[in-house]
Amino acid sequence: MNLTLEQKKILSELVEVATSASDMKKMGELYKVSMKQILNRKYERVRGNEIEYRNSLKKNILYFLNLSEDQEKMIKLWINNNRIDTMEKFNFEMDMCEQRNKQIDINYSRNHEKLSKYNNKEINILELDYVYLSAYAEILLNSMCLLVQNNNIINILKGASPEKVVDYIKRMIYVEINIYIGEKI
């Protein structure tokens, strides 16, 4: 079942507020500078070793892919069950997801096959994906916090396909990220 106009409107507003609460929107142009500084520190930590830097970026990209996937699953579960966790349970679940995803082996973790697309790519592509996925995970987390705080939204989403809800949220977030980050950092 397709999303109704009311459902799309509430999801668009949710993402807009979540984006406003993100570092990306708060910092504006300084966000790109900040992210570039983070990337430079990562590069310095590996003493300019390009292979180690690539592996570090890949591990971070995998972390954000897995974390975002967990976040998306949680939203789908909320819609399927027509209820949202309490803030305490949500915070506990997110802490567990973050810890679990930080303890990954890049070669054996779920989604590791998605990293093969970076094998012959320029480093700037890995850097840009790192920045995008980092921003996506942050805005998605903000969206989830708003859902928990405004659990009446779940009633508006009742009967909607959880996959379509998550797909719509994802598209809205990437539109926002494109507005603030663009194609270069």
OpenMM code with the backbone's topology and positions (N, CA, C; nanometers):
from openmm import Vec3, app, unit

residues = "MET ASN LEU THR LEU GLU GLN LYS LYS ILE LEU SER GLU LEU VAL GLU VAL ALA THR SER ALA SER ASP MET LYS LYS MET GLY GLU LEU TYR LYS VAL SER MET LYS GLN ILE LEU ASN ARG LYS TYR GLU ARG VAL ARG GLY ASN GLU ILE GLU TYR ARG ASN SER LEU LYS LYS ASN ILE LEU TYR PHE LEU ASN LEU SER GLU ASP GLN GLU LYS MET ILE LYS LEU TRP ILE ASN ASN ASN ARG ILE ASP THR MET GLU LYS PHE ASN PHE GLU MET ASP MET CYS GLU GLN ARG ASN LYS GLN ILE ASP ILE ASN TYR SER ARG ASN HIS GLU LYS LEU SER LYS TYR ASN ASN LYS GLU ILE ASN ILE LEU GLU LEU ASP TYR VAL TYR LEU SER ALA TYR ALA GLU ILE LEU LEU ASN SER MET CYS LEU LEU VAL GLN ASN ASN ASN ILE ILE ASN ILE LEU LYS GLY ALA SER PRO GLU LYS VAL VAL ASP TYR ILE LYS ARG MET ILE TYR VAL GLU ILE ASN ILE TYR ILE GLY GLU LYS ILE".split()
positions = [
    Vec3(0.0844, -0.1192, 0.0000),
    Vec3(0.0000, 0.0000, 0.0000),
    Vec3(0.0882, 0.1247, 0.0000),
    Vec3(0.0568, 0.2168, -0.0873),
    Vec3(0.1318, 0.3421, -0.0951),
    Vec3(0.1015, 0.4311, 0.0236),
    Vec3(0.1963, 0.5189, 0.0531),
    Vec3(0.1760, 0.6134, 0.1620),
    Vec3(0.0733, 0.7176, 0.1208),
    Vec3(-0.0087, 0.7577, 0.2164),
    Vec3(-0.1063, 0.8630, 0.1903),
    Vec3(-0.0358, 0.9986, 0.1937),
    Vec3(-0.1036, 1.1011, 0.1459),
    Vec3(-0.0471, 1.2363, 0.1509),
    Vec3(-0.0226, 1.2793, 0.2957),
    Vec3(-0.1145, 1.2439, 0.3847),
    Vec3(-0.0976, 1.2786, 0.5258),
    Vec3(0.0263, 1.2096, 0.5836),
    Vec3(0.0465, 1.0834, 0.5491),
    Vec3(0.1634, 1.0108, 0.5982),
    Vec3(0.2920, 1.0708, 0.5428),
    Vec3(0.2922, 1.1045, 0.4153),
    Vec3(0.4106, 1.1666, 0.3555),
    Vec3(0.4395, 1.3017, 0.4198),
    Vec3(0.3336, 1.3766, 0.4459),
    Vec3(0.3504, 1.5093, 0.5060),
    Vec3(0.4121, 1.4965, 0.6448),
    Vec3(0.3607, 1.4056, 0.7256),
    Vec3(0.4125, 1.3915, 0.8622),
    Vec3(0.5561, 1.3394, 0.8603),
    Vec3(0.5875, 1.2500, 0.7681),
    Vec3(0.7245, 1.2000, 0.7568),
    Vec3(0.8195, 1.3090, 0.7076),
    Vec3(0.7740, 1.3907, 0.6144),
    Vec3(0.8561, 1.5025, 0.5657),
    Vec3(0.8854, 1.6007, 0.6783),
    Vec3(0.7835, 1.6306, 0.7573),
    Vec3(0.8025, 1.7209, 0.8715),
    Vec3(0.8958, 1.6590, 0.9746),
    Vec3(0.8811, 1.5312, 0.9979),
    Vec3(0.9672, 1.4602, 1.0920),
    Vec3(1.1135, 1.4710, 1.0498),
    Vec3(1.1410, 1.4435, 0.9233),
    Vec3(1.2782, 1.4496, 0.8721),
    Vec3(1.3301, 1.5931, 0.8750),
    Vec3(1.2445, 1.6890, 0.8442),
    Vec3(1.2868, 1.8288, 0.8471),
    Vec3(1.3292, 1.8714, 0.9877),
    Vec3(1.2519, 1.8336, 1.0871),
    Vec3(1.2864, 1.8667, 1.2261),
    Vec3(1.4116, 1.7905, 1.2686),
    Vec3(1.4210, 1.6633, 1.2305),
    Vec3(1.5384, 1.5829, 1.2643),
    Vec3(1.6641, 1.6404, 1.1998),
    Vec3(1.6519, 1.6890, 1.0778),
    Vec3(1.7653, 1.7509, 1.0093),
    Vec3(1.8053, 1.8804, 1.0785),
    Vec3(1.7063, 1.9582, 1.1205),
    Vec3(1.7346, 2.0842, 1.1908),
    Vec3(1.8115, 2.0605, 1.3200),
    Vec3(1.7890, 1.9465, 1.3824),
    Vec3(1.8580, 1.9131, 1.5067),
    Vec3(1.9962, 1.8530, 1.4830),
    Vec3(2.0283, 1.8249, 1.3580),
    Vec3(2.1561, 1.7597, 1.3273),
    Vec3(2.2704, 1.8602, 1.3246),
    Vec3(2.3906, 1.8089, 1.3450),
    Vec3(2.5102, 1.8934, 1.3349),
    Vec3(2.5220, 1.9536, 1.1964),
    Vec3(2.4817, 1.8779, 1.0962),
    Vec3(2.4926, 1.9221, 0.9577),
    Vec3(2.4188, 2.0552, 0.9382),
    Vec3(2.2987, 2.0640, 0.9891),
    Vec3(2.2184, 2.1856, 0.9699),
    Vec3(2.2628, 2.2957, 1.0662),
    Vec3(2.2917, 2.2581, 1.1915),
    Vec3(2.3319, 2.3579, 1.2904),
    Vec3(2.4605, 2.4286, 1.2497),
    Vec3(2.5543, 2.3518, 1.1963),
    Vec3(2.6858, 2.4072, 1.1638),
    Vec3(2.6923, 2.4686, 1.0250),
    Vec3(2.5997, 2.4323, 0.9382),
    Vec3(2.5999, 2.4859, 0.8029),
    Vec3(2.7281, 2.4504, 0.7294),
    Vec3(2.7891, 2.5509, 0.6688),
    Vec3(2.9113, 2.5294, 0.5899),
    Vec3(3.0262, 2.4783, 0.6764),
    Vec3(3.0249, 2.5108, 0.8045),
    Vec3(3.1301, 2.4624, 0.8943),
    Vec3(3.1267, 2.3108, 0.9107),
    Vec3(3.0131, 2.2495, 0.8810),
    Vec3(3.0019, 2.1043, 0.8922),
    Vec3(3.0998, 2.0363, 0.7971),
    Vec3(3.1073, 2.0861, 0.6744),
    Vec3(3.2009, 2.0286, 0.5774),
    Vec3(3.3450, 2.0443, 0.6259),
    Vec3(3.3753, 2.1611, 0.6796),
    Vec3(3.5098, 2.1868, 0.7319),
    Vec3(3.5387, 2.0914, 0.8471),
    Vec3(3.4431, 2.0741, 0.9348),
    Vec3(3.4583, 1.9837, 1.0490),
    Vec3(3.4803, 1.8398, 1.0031),
    Vec3(3.4020, 1.7968, 0.9060),
    Vec3(3.4171, 1.6605, 0.8548),
    Vec3(3.5525, 1.6428, 0.7862),
    Vec3(3.5972, 1.7442, 0.7152),
    Vec3(3.7280, 1.7363, 0.6504),
    Vec3(3.8385, 1.7264, 0.7569),
    Vec3(3.8225, 1.7983, 0.8677),
    Vec3(3.9193, 1.7890, 0.9770),
    Vec3(3.9208, 1.6495, 1.0380),
    Vec3(3.8042, 1.5905, 1.0530),
    Vec3(3.7952, 1.4532, 1.1052),
    Vec3(3.8681, 1.3574, 1.0106),
    Vec3(3.8444, 1.3734, 0.8821),
    Vec3(3.9105, 1.2877, 0.7838),
    Vec3(4.0623, 1.3084, 0.7850),
    Vec3(4.1042, 1.4330, 0.7988),
    Vec3(4.2484, 1.4609, 0.8057),
    Vec3(4.3117, 1.3958, 0.9292),
    Vec3(4.2425, 1.4013, 1.0432),
    Vec3(4.2941, 1.3354, 1.1647),
    Vec3(4.3022, 1.1848, 1.1460),
    Vec3(4.2035, 1.1262, 1.0801),
    Vec3(4.2073, 0.9823, 1.0510),
    Vec3(4.3299, 0.9493, 0.9653),
    Vec3(4.3549, 1.0334, 0.8677),
    Vec3(4.4682, 1.0125, 0.7779),
    Vec3(4.6006, 1.0264, 0.8540),
    Vec3(4.6068, 1.1254, 0.9430),
    Vec3(4.7279, 1.1460, 1.0234),
    Vec3(4.7520, 1.0299, 1.1202),
    Vec3(4.6448, 0.9733, 1.1743),
    Vec3(4.6587, 0.8606, 1.2684),
    Vec3(4.7257, 0.7397, 1.2055),
    Vec3(4.7064, 0.7234, 1.0762),
    Vec3(4.7697, 0.6097, 1.0064),
    Vec3(4.8992, 0.6540, 0.9382),
    Vec3(4.9470, 0.7720, 0.9774),
    Vec3(5.0744, 0.8271, 0.9284),
    Vec3(5.0815, 0.8332, 0.7758),
    Vec3(4.9687, 0.8651, 0.7145),
    Vec3(4.9657, 0.8815, 0.5693),
    Vec3(4.9644, 0.7526, 0.4891),
    Vec3(4.9485, 0.6400, 0.5573),
    Vec3(4.9435, 0.5112, 0.4880),
    Vec3(4.8061, 0.4979, 0.4208),
    Vec3(4.8062, 0.5057, 0.2882),
    Vec3(4.6799, 0.5064, 0.2133),
    Vec3(4.6000, 0.3774, 0.2316),
    Vec3(4.6659, 0.2642, 0.2392),
    Vec3(4.5956, 0.1360, 0.2563),
    Vec3(4.5265, 0.1320, 0.3917),
    Vec3(4.5969, 0.1730, 0.4965),
    Vec3(4.5359, 0.1759, 0.6295),
    Vec3(4.4224, 0.2772, 0.6355),
    Vec3(4.4401, 0.3915, 0.5687),
    Vec3(4.3361, 0.4937, 0.5656),
    Vec3(4.2110, 0.4403, 0.4953),
    Vec3(4.2283, 0.3739, 0.3820),
    Vec3(4.1158, 0.3131, 0.3105),
    Vec3(4.0435, 0.2123, 0.4001),
    Vec3(4.1217, 0.1276, 0.4675),
    Vec3(4.0621, 0.0269, 0.5558),
    Vec3(3.9871, 0.0916, 0.6715),
    Vec3(4.0424, 0.1993, 0.7251),
    Vec3(3.9749, 0.2717, 0.8327),
    Vec3(3.8417, 0.3290, 0.7843),
    Vec3(3.8447, 0.3902, 0.6661),
    Vec3(3.7209, 0.4445, 0.6099),
    Vec3(3.6198, 0.3337, 0.5818),
    Vec3(3.6678, 0.2225, 0.5270),
    Vec3(3.5779, 0.1099, 0.4987),
    Vec3(3.5140, 0.0576, 0.6269),
    Vec3(3.5931, 0.0476, 0.7326),
    Vec3(3.5385, -0.0014, 0.8600),
    Vec3(3.4321, 0.0951, 0.9124),
    Vec3(3.4583, 0.2259, 0.9014),
    Vec3(3.3596, 0.3243, 0.9453),
    Vec3(3.2345, 0.3219, 0.8580),
    Vec3(3.2532, 0.3061, 0.7284),
    Vec3(3.1389, 0.2963, 0.6373),
    Vec3(3.0547, 0.1740, 0.6734),
    Vec3(3.1200, 0.0624, 0.6989),
    Vec3(3.0493, -0.0595, 0.7376),
    Vec3(2.9736, -0.0397, 0.8686),
    Vec3(3.0377, 0.0283, 0.9627),
    Vec3(2.9715, 0.0589, 1.0902),
    Vec3(2.8418, 0.1369, 1.0641),
    Vec3(2.8497, 0.2427, 0.9840),
    Vec3(2.7308, 0.3237, 0.9579),
    Vec3(2.6260, 0.2472, 0.8772),
    Vec3(2.6685, 0.1637, 0.7836),
    Vec3(2.5728, 0.0809, 0.7089),
    Vec3(2.4968, -0.0124, 0.8029),
    Vec3(2.5707, -0.0798, 0.8891),
    Vec3(2.5075, -0.1742, 0.9816),
    Vec3(2.4197, -0.1032, 1.0835),
    Vec3(2.4692, 0.0083, 1.1371),
    Vec3(2.3907, 0.0838, 1.2350),
    Vec3(2.2616, 0.1351, 1.1725),
    Vec3(2.2719, 0.1911, 1.0526),
    Vec3(2.1524, 0.2422, 0.9841),
    Vec3(2.0534, 0.1301, 0.9550),
    Vec3(2.1053, 0.0153, 0.9173),
    Vec3(2.0182, -0.0995, 0.8922),
    Vec3(1.9437, -0.1386, 1.0203),
    Vec3(2.0129, -0.1379, 1.1329),
    Vec3(1.9483, -0.1684, 1.2612),
    Vec3(1.8429, -0.0639, 1.2953),
    Vec3(1.8750, 0.0625, 1.2710),
    Vec3(1.7792, 0.1695, 1.2978),
    Vec3(1.6544, 0.1529, 1.2107),
    Vec3(1.6753, 0.1229, 1.0839),
    Vec3(1.5628, 0.1043, 0.9923),
    Vec3(1.4766, -0.0144, 1.0356),
    Vec3(1.5408, -0.1229, 1.0787),
    Vec3(1.4653, -0.2396, 1.1270),
    Vec3(1.3801, -0.2038, 1.2483),
    Vec3(1.4357, -0.1205, 1.3362),
    Vec3(1.3612, -0.0808, 1.4553),
    Vec3(1.2370, -0.0006, 1.4173),
    Vec3(1.2500, 0.0903, 1.3218),
    Vec3(1.1347, 0.1688, 1.2756),
    Vec3(1.0293, 0.0755, 1.2165),
    Vec3(1.0730, -0.0200, 1.1345),
    Vec3(0.9788, -0.1159, 1.0749),
    Vec3(0.9075, -0.1966, 1.1820),
    Vec3(0.9799, -0.2357, 1.2841),
    Vec3(0.9200, -0.3111, 1.3941),
    Vec3(0.8146, -0.2275, 1.4654),
    Vec3(0.8445, -0.1011, 1.4889),
    Vec3(0.7478, -0.0123, 1.5525),
    Vec3(0.6199, -0.0039, 1.4703),
    Vec3(0.6340, 0.0085, 1.3397),
    Vec3(0.5161, 0.0205, 1.2530),
    Vec3(0.4388, -0.1110, 1.2511),
    Vec3(0.5108, -0.2231, 1.2404),
    Vec3(0.4438, -0.3539, 1.2410),
    Vec3(0.3676, -0.3783, 1.3712),
    Vec3(0.4279, -0.3378, 1.4830),
    Vec3(0.3651, -0.3606, 1.6141),
    Vec3(0.2697, -0.2494, 1.6535),
    Vec3(0.2686, -0.1425, 1.5736),
    Vec3(0.1843, -0.0264, 1.6011),
    Vec3(0.2108, 0.0325, 1.7388),
    Vec3(0.3366, 0.0260, 1.7802),
    Vec3(0.3758, 0.0893, 1.9065),
    Vec3(0.5250, 0.1155, 1.9056),
    Vec3(0.5624, 0.2137, 1.9860),
    Vec3(0.7016, 0.2565, 1.9946),
    Vec3(0.7512, 0.2320, 2.1363),
    Vec3(0.8798, 0.2012, 2.1468),
    Vec3(0.9419, 0.1799, 2.2771),
    Vec3(0.9391, 0.3075, 2.3606),
    Vec3(0.9597, 0.2896, 2.4906),
    Vec3(0.9801, 0.4053, 2.5769),
    Vec3(1.1179, 0.4634, 2.5457),
    Vec3(1.1416, 0.5840, 2.5882),
    Vec3(1.2715, 0.6474, 2.5635),
    Vec3(1.3838, 0.5682, 2.6304),
    Vec3(1.3582, 0.5157, 2.7490),
    Vec3(1.4606, 0.4375, 2.8191),
    Vec3(1.4958, 0.3108, 2.7416),
    Vec3(1.3940, 0.2398, 2.6952),
    Vec3(1.4193, 0.1174, 2.6194),
    Vec3(1.4859, 0.1496, 2.4858),
    Vec3(1.4405, 0.2563, 2.4225),
    Vec3(1.4997, 0.2985, 2.2960),
    Vec3(1.6478, 0.3310, 2.3149),
    Vec3(1.6803, 0.4094, 2.4173),
    Vec3(1.8205, 0.4442, 2.4428),
    Vec3(1.9037, 0.3198, 2.4691),
    Vec3(1.8487, 0.2265, 2.5455),
    Vec3(1.9199, 0.1014, 2.5734),
    Vec3(1.9442, 0.0240, 2.4441),
    Vec3(1.8403, 0.0100, 2.3615),
    Vec3(1.8519, -0.0619, 2.2345),
    Vec3(1.9551, 0.0034, 2.1420),
    Vec3(1.9534, 0.1359, 2.1359),
    Vec3(2.0486, 0.2055, 2.0494),
    Vec3(2.1913, 0.1900, 2.1017),
    Vec3(2.2093, 0.1967, 2.2323),
    Vec3(2.3429, 0.1746, 2.2898),
    Vec3(2.3933, 0.0353, 2.2547),
    Vec3(2.3052, -0.0635, 2.2641),
    Vec3(2.3438, -0.2011, 2.2305),
    Vec3(2.3802, -0.2121, 2.0815),
    Vec3(2.3018, -0.1493, 1.9959),
    Vec3(2.3304, -0.1509, 1.8508),
    Vec3(2.4656, -0.0865, 1.8220),
    Vec3(2.4899, 0.0280, 1.8826),
    Vec3(2.6168, 0.0969, 1.8596),
    Vec3(2.7340, 0.0120, 1.9062),
    Vec3(2.7226, -0.0469, 2.0248),
    Vec3(2.8313, -0.1305, 2.0766),
    Vec3(2.8549, -0.2525, 1.9884),
    Vec3(2.7472, -0.3178, 1.9498),
    Vec3(2.7586, -0.4370, 1.8653),
    Vec3(2.8238, -0.4037, 1.7307),
    Vec3(2.7853, -0.2916, 1.6741),
    Vec3(2.8375, -0.2542, 1.5431),
    Vec3(2.9797, -0.1999, 1.5481),
    Vec3(3.0231, -0.1540, 1.6639),
    Vec3(3.1624, -0.1092, 1.6777),
    Vec3(3.2574, -0.2280, 1.6852),
    Vec3(3.2079, -0.3402, 1.7310),
    Vec3(3.2901, -0.4599, 1.7478),
    Vec3(3.2834, -0.5478, 1.6236),
    Vec3(3.3139, -0.4909, 1.5086),
    Vec3(3.3002, -0.5669, 1.3847),
    Vec3(3.4362, -0.6052, 1.3283),
    Vec3(3.4357, -0.7173, 1.2619),
    Vec3(3.5503, -0.7589, 1.1819),
    Vec3(3.5111, -0.7287, 1.0383),
    Vec3(3.5835, -0.6399, 0.9769),
    Vec3(3.5475, -0.5891, 0.8446),
    Vec3(3.5290, -0.7003, 0.7412),
    Vec3(3.5977, -0.8126, 0.7576),
    Vec3(3.5898, -0.9208, 0.6590),
    Vec3(3.4743, -1.0168, 0.6823),
    Vec3(3.4158, -1.0144, 0.8023),
    Vec3(3.3118, -1.1124, 0.8342),
    Vec3(3.1800, -1.0499, 0.8785),
    Vec3(3.1754, -0.9228, 0.8915),
    Vec3(3.0546, -0.8554, 0.9371),
    Vec3(2.9476, -0.8575, 0.8282),
    Vec3(2.8234, -0.8496, 0.8713),
    Vec3(2.7173, -0.8394, 0.7719),
    Vec3(2.7408, -0.7128, 0.6903),
    Vec3(2.7004, -0.7167, 0.5701),
    Vec3(2.7154, -0.6081, 0.4732),
    Vec3(2.8593, -0.5881, 0.4260),
    Vec3(2.9527, -0.6735, 0.4679),
    Vec3(3.0922, -0.6547, 0.4251),
    Vec3(3.1071, -0.6639, 0.2729),
    Vec3(3.0180, -0.7375, 0.2084),
    Vec3(3.0257, -0.7500, 0.0631),
    Vec3(2.9997, -0.6161, -0.0068),
    Vec3(2.9293, -0.5256, 0.0608),
    Vec3(2.9019, -0.3945, 0.0016),
    Vec3(3.0283, -0.3095, -0.0108),
    Vec3(3.1321, -0.3464, 0.0622),
    Vec3(3.2565, -0.2708, 0.0577),
    Vec3(3.3367, -0.2970, -0.0702),
    Vec3(3.3046, -0.4041, -0.1402),
    Vec3(3.3805, -0.4374, -0.2613),
    Vec3(3.3684, -0.3280, -0.3674),
    Vec3(3.2641, -0.2506, -0.3630),
    Vec3(3.2485, -0.1428, -0.4614),
    Vec3(3.3539, -0.0338, -0.4445),
    Vec3(3.4245, -0.0333, -0.3312),
    Vec3(3.5271, 0.0679, -0.3068),
    Vec3(3.6675, 0.0226, -0.3459),
    Vec3(3.6820, -0.1002, -0.3914),
    Vec3(3.8157, -0.1549, -0.4157),
    Vec3(3.9011, -0.0721, -0.5099),
    Vec3(3.8474, -0.0232, -0.6157),
    Vec3(3.9267, 0.0528, -0.7126),
    Vec3(3.8799, 0.1976, -0.7251),
    Vec3(3.8195, 0.2482, -0.6205),
    Vec3(3.7672, 0.3845, -0.6234),
    Vec3(3.8674, 0.4813, -0.5614),
    Vec3(3.8527, 0.6060, -0.5987),
    Vec3(3.9344, 0.7119, -0.5412),
    Vec3(3.8986, 0.7280, -0.3926),
    Vec3(3.9955, 0.7725, -0.3167),
    Vec3(3.9730, 0.7909, -0.1728),
    Vec3(3.8626, 0.8926, -0.1471),
    Vec3(3.8528, 0.9938, -0.2314),
    Vec3(3.7500, 1.0958, -0.2078),
    Vec3(3.6083, 1.0364, -0.2128),
    Vec3(3.5893, 0.9271, -0.2849),
    Vec3(3.4585, 0.8609, -0.2886),
    Vec3(3.4310, 0.7946, -0.1536),
    Vec3(3.5306, 0.7293, -0.0976),
    Vec3(3.5152, 0.6701, 0.0353),
    Vec3(3.4877, 0.7795, 0.1391),
    Vec3(3.5606, 0.8895, 0.1290),
    Vec3(3.5422, 0.9995, 0.2235),
    Vec3(3.4009, 1.0569, 0.2144),
    Vec3(3.3539, 1.0767, 0.0923),
    Vec3(3.2197, 1.1324, 0.0737),
    Vec3(3.1140, 1.0361, 0.1277),
    Vec3(3.1285, 0.9072, 0.1000),
    Vec3(3.0326, 0.8093, 0.1521),
    Vec3(3.0374, 0.8036, 0.3042),
    Vec3(3.1561, 0.8149, 0.3617),
    Vec3(3.1700, 0.8193, 0.5072),
    Vec3(3.0895, 0.9371, 0.5629),
    Vec3(3.1050, 1.0546, 0.5020),
    Vec3(3.0350, 1.1745, 0.5488),
    Vec3(2.8837, 1.1574, 0.5320),
    Vec3(2.8408, 1.1079, 0.4160),
    Vec3(2.6978, 1.0888, 0.3904),
    Vec3(2.6365, 0.9893, 0.4889),
    Vec3(2.7023, 0.8760, 0.5053),
    Vec3(2.6473, 0.7730, 0.5943),
    Vec3(2.6472, 0.8178, 0.7394),
    Vec3(2.7467, 0.8944, 0.7781),
    Vec3(2.7511, 0.9507, 0.9128),
    Vec3(2.6326, 1.0454, 0.9342),
    Vec3(2.6099, 1.1337, 0.8382),
    Vec3(2.4977, 1.2278, 0.8472),
    Vec3(2.3642, 1.1528, 0.8441),
    Vec3(2.3547, 1.0518, 0.7587),
    Vec3(2.2309, 0.9737, 0.7494),
    Vec3(2.1988, 0.9075, 0.8836),
    Vec3(2.2977, 0.8436, 0.9445),
    Vec3(2.2747, 0.7757, 1.0722),
    Vec3(2.2332, 0.8753, 1.1805),
    Vec3(2.2938, 0.9942, 1.1788),
    Vec3(2.2591, 1.0963, 1.2785),
    Vec3(2.1156, 1.1449, 1.2596),
    Vec3(2.0784, 1.1761, 1.1365),
    Vec3(1.9434, 1.2278, 1.1106),
    Vec3(1.8393, 1.1188, 1.1339),
    Vec3(1.8712, 0.9959, 1.0979),
    Vec3(1.7784, 0.8855, 1.1226),
    Vec3(1.7582, 0.8662, 1.2736),
    Vec3(1.8666, 0.8757, 1.3498),
    Vec3(1.8559, 0.8662, 1.4952),
    Vec3(1.7698, 0.9792, 1.5504),
    Vec3(1.7909, 1.1010, 1.5009),
    Vec3(1.7076, 1.2142, 1.5435),
    Vec3(1.5607, 1.1891, 1.5093),
    Vec3(1.5355, 1.1328, 1.3913),
    Vec3(1.3980, 1.1014, 1.3497),
    Vec3(1.3360, 0.9998, 1.4449),
    Vec3(1.4154, 0.9005, 1.4827),
    Vec3(1.3650, 0.7981, 1.5742),
    Vec3(1.3336, 0.8583, 1.7115),
    Vec3(1.4200, 0.9472, 1.7585),
    Vec3(1.3942, 1.0136, 1.8871),
    Vec3(1.2631, 1.0918, 1.8815),
    Vec3(1.2411, 1.1591, 1.7693),
    Vec3(1.1162, 1.2336, 1.7530),
    Vec3(0.9952, 1.1399, 1.7506),
    Vec3(1.0103, 1.0253, 1.6869),
    Vec3(0.9013, 0.9270, 1.6867),
    Vec3(0.8707, 0.8788, 1.8287),
    Vec3(0.9748, 0.8535, 1.9065),
    Vec3(0.9555, 0.8082, 2.0441),
    Vec3(0.8871, 0.9169, 2.1261),
    Vec3(0.9291, 1.0408, 2.1068),
    Vec3(0.8711, 1.1524, 2.1817),
    Vec3(0.7301, 1.1870, 2.1361),
    Vec3(0.6968, 1.1538, 2.0127),
    Vec3(0.5650, 1.1838, 1.9552),
    Vec3(0.5028, 1.0552, 1.9036),
    Vec3(0.4770, 0.9627, 1.9952),
    Vec3(0.4315, 0.8303, 1.9524),
    Vec3(0.2949, 0.8312, 1.8849),
    Vec3(0.2260, 0.9445, 1.8851),
    Vec3(0.0996, 0.9541, 1.8118),
    Vec3(0.1224, 0.9451, 1.6603),
    Vec3(0.2439, 0.9724, 1.6167),
    Vec3(0.2754, 0.9634, 1.4732),
    Vec3(0.2575, 0.8198, 1.4249),
    Vec3(0.2859, 0.7253, 1.5121),
    Vec3(0.2726, 0.5844, 1.4729),
    Vec3(0.1283, 0.5532, 1.4342),
    Vec3(0.0316, 0.6207, 1.4990),
    Vec3(-0.1096, 0.6008, 1.4635),
    Vec3(-0.1387, 0.6513, 1.3226),
    Vec3(-0.0708, 0.7590, 1.2837),
    Vec3(-0.0883, 0.8126, 1.1479),
    Vec3(-0.0289, 0.7162, 1.0459),
    Vec3(0.0754, 0.6440, 1.0868),
    Vec3(0.1421, 0.5497, 0.9967),
    Vec3(0.0777, 0.4111, 0.9975),
    Vec3(-0.0237, 0.3930, 1.0815),
    Vec3(-0.0913, 0.2637, 1.0921),
    Vec3(-0.1420, 0.2197, 0.9545),
    Vec3(-0.1119, 0.0964, 0.9219),
    Vec3(-0.1559, 0.0400, 0.7941),
    Vec3(-0.0602, 0.0648, 0.6798),
    Vec3(0.0398, 0.1497, 0.7027),
    Vec3(0.1376, 0.1765, 0.5970),
    Vec3(0.2381, 0.0621, 0.5901),
    Vec3(0.2938, 0.0430, 0.4758),
    Vec3(0.3986, -0.0568, 0.4593),
    Vec3(0.5242, -0.0059, 0.5300),
    Vec3(0.5780, -0.0833, 0.6245),
    Vec3(0.7003, -0.0396, 0.6939),
    Vec3(0.8149, -0.0126, 0.5967),
    Vec3(0.8262, -0.0929, 0.4916),
    Vec3(0.9320, -0.0729, 0.3925),
    Vec3(0.9147, 0.0603, 0.3202),
    Vec3(0.7912, 0.0945, 0.2875),
    Vec3(0.7662, 0.2210, 0.2177),
    Vec3(0.7917, 0.3401, 0.3092),
    Vec3(0.7595, 0.3254, 0.4373),
    Vec3(0.7865, 0.4331, 0.5335),
    Vec3(0.9372, 0.4568, 0.5420),
    Vec3(1.0131, 0.3500, 0.5606),
    Vec3(1.1591, 0.3633, 0.5722),
    Vec3(1.2187, 0.4155, 0.4417),
    Vec3(1.1714, 0.3660, 0.3282),
    Vec3(1.2210, 0.4157, 0.1995),
    Vec3(1.1941, 0.5648, 0.1829),
    Vec3(1.0758, 0.6086, 0.2243),
    Vec3(1.0416, 0.7507, 0.2125),
    Vec3(1.1299, 0.8350, 0.3052),
    Vec3(1.1470, 0.7887, 0.4273),
    Vec3(1.2346, 0.8602, 0.5220),
    Vec3(1.3764, 0.8675, 0.4655),
    Vec3(1.4240, 0.7565, 0.4145),
    Vec3(1.5599, 0.7519, 0.3584),
    Vec3(1.5745, 0.8524, 0.2440),
    Vec3(1.4780, 0.8544, 0.1533),
    Vec3(1.4855, 0.9491, 0.0407),
    Vec3(1.4842, 1.0932, 0.0886),
    Vec3(1.3992, 1.1224, 0.1875),
    Vec3(1.3910, 1.2595, 0.2401),
    Vec3(1.5227, 1.2997, 0.3067),
    Vec3(1.5821, 1.2084, 0.3809),
    Vec3(1.7092, 1.2393, 0.4473),
    Vec3(1.8175, 1.2648, 0.3440),
    Vec3(1.8257, 1.1819, 0.2409),
    Vec3(1.9292, 1.2021, 0.1396),
    Vec3(1.9086, 1.3310, 0.0608),
    Vec3(1.7849, 1.3724, 0.0432),
    Vec3(1.7598, 1.5031, -0.0201),
    Vec3(1.8192, 1.6130, 0.0674),
    Vec3(1.7932, 1.6043, 0.1980),
    Vec3(1.8468, 1.7039, 0.2917),
    Vec3(1.9997, 1.7033, 0.2909),
    Vec3(2.0584, 1.5857, 0.2935),
    Vec3(2.2054, 1.5761, 0.2940),
    Vec3(2.2620, 1.6369, 0.1664),
    Vec3(2.1992, 1.6092, 0.0546),
    Vec3(2.2468, 1.6666, -0.0728),
    Vec3(2.2415, 1.8192, -0.0715),
    Vec3(2.1407, 1.8740, -0.0078),
    Vec3(2.1284, 2.0197, 0.0001),
    Vec3(2.2460, 2.0789, 0.0786),
    Vec3(2.2827, 2.0153, 0.1884),
    Vec3(2.3837, 2.0735, 0.2768),
    Vec3(2.5264, 2.0286, 0.2463),
    Vec3(2.5429, 1.9128, 0.1890),
    Vec3(2.6778, 1.8643, 0.1640),
    Vec3(2.7133, 1.8681, 0.0166),
    Vec3(2.6221, 1.8292, -0.0689),
    Vec3(2.6506, 1.8273, -0.2111),
    Vec3(2.7380, 1.7104, -0.2491),
    Vec3(2.8188, 1.7269, -0.3514),
    Vec3(2.8991, 1.6168, -0.4028),
    Vec3(3.0446, 1.6220, -0.3591),
    Vec3(3.0828, 1.7250, -0.2872),
    Vec3(3.2218, 1.7381, -0.2428),
    Vec3(3.2258, 1.7788, -0.0967),
    Vec3(3.3354, 1.7376, -0.0332),
    Vec3(3.3573, 1.7847, 0.1038),
    Vec3(3.4859, 1.8623, 0.1102),
] * unit.nanometer
topology = app.Topology()
chain = topology.addChain("A")
for resn in residues:
    res = topology.addResidue(resn, chain)
    for name in ("N", "CA", "C"):
        topology.addAtom(name, app.Element.getBySymbol(name[0]), res)
